[in-house]
């Protein structure tokens, strides 16, 4: 019984130490940082595309325009 208690105590102390180390770790990047970077990329890309549309006043990506129109075409035409 004593051996089991010693082993359990050792495991608990080890897991507490690992938890403290993980919580105190300031290295790396978190999920929020990655999400903000992805969101910034999407917004900047959309702004560049909108700027190109305003600059040329024409369709820049014709296949994209066609696909978007097909996506919202509720007429039921199947290809």
C-alpha positions, 0 to 999 in steps of 0.5 A: 500500500505504501508503495502505491501511495509513493507512486501516486504521489510521484505521478501527481508531483510530476504532472503538477510540475509539467502543468506549471511549466506548460502554463509558464511557457511564453514561447511559441505562438497561440491560436489567437495569433494564428487566427489574427494573421489569417484574418489579416491576410484575408482582409488585405487580399479582399482589399487588393482585389476590390482595389483592382476592380475599382482601378480597372472597372472591369472583371478581373477574375472572370471565372470567379464571377461566373462561379459566384453567379452560378452559386447563387443561381436558384433557377435550377439549371444544371450543367 
